Amino acid sequence: MTVTRMDNMGIVVEDLDATIAFFTELGLNLEGRAMIEGEWAGRVTGLGNQQVEIAMMVMPDGHGRLELSRFLAPPVVADNRAAPVNALGYLRVMFAVEDLDDTLTRLGKHGAALVGEVVQYEDMYRLCYIRGPEGILIGLAEELGE
C-alpha cells in the first residue's frame, strides 16, 4: 500500500500563541487547540508520560496542516532552530504566496527576518528564506505570471 496524502508536519515551539499569530498572518487557519497528555501519548512518541499543548493550523485550501507543539513534559532536550539550511534533518517548510513583498511586510510585523535576500529564479519564481517566530526557517515562493 502507498501513502494516500500527507496529514501534517510538526514543529515544536516555546511560544504557541505568537507562533499561531504568525502562521495566521501567513494565511493558515487555526483548526483547533488541545492538550495531549498521558502514558498513551508517550507510547506513540517514545517519551513516556508526556504533556504537550498542540495547535493544528490548516492551509487555506484545506489540504495540508501544520501541527505546532509546546512540550510541558518531558522538557525539550535540543534546540536546532539556528541550524543553517545545509544541516541534516528538518529545516524548513516552504509556502507558495501570491505577493511576496506584501507577505514579507506583514510577517515582518511578527518578527520575521530575511535569512539572505529575495532572489528571482529564471522567469518562474521569486524566492526567499525567512526566520519566523523562535527562529523557525520558512521558505516563501511567489510564482511569476506570464
Secondary structure, 3 states (H helix, E strand, C coil): CCCCCCCEEEEECCCHHHHHHHHHHHCCEEEEEEEEEEHHHHHHHCCCCEEEEEEEEECCCCCCEEEEEEEEECCCCCCCCCCCCCCCCCCEEEEEECCHHHHHHHHHCCCCEECCCCEEECCCEEEEEEECHHHCEEEEEEECCC
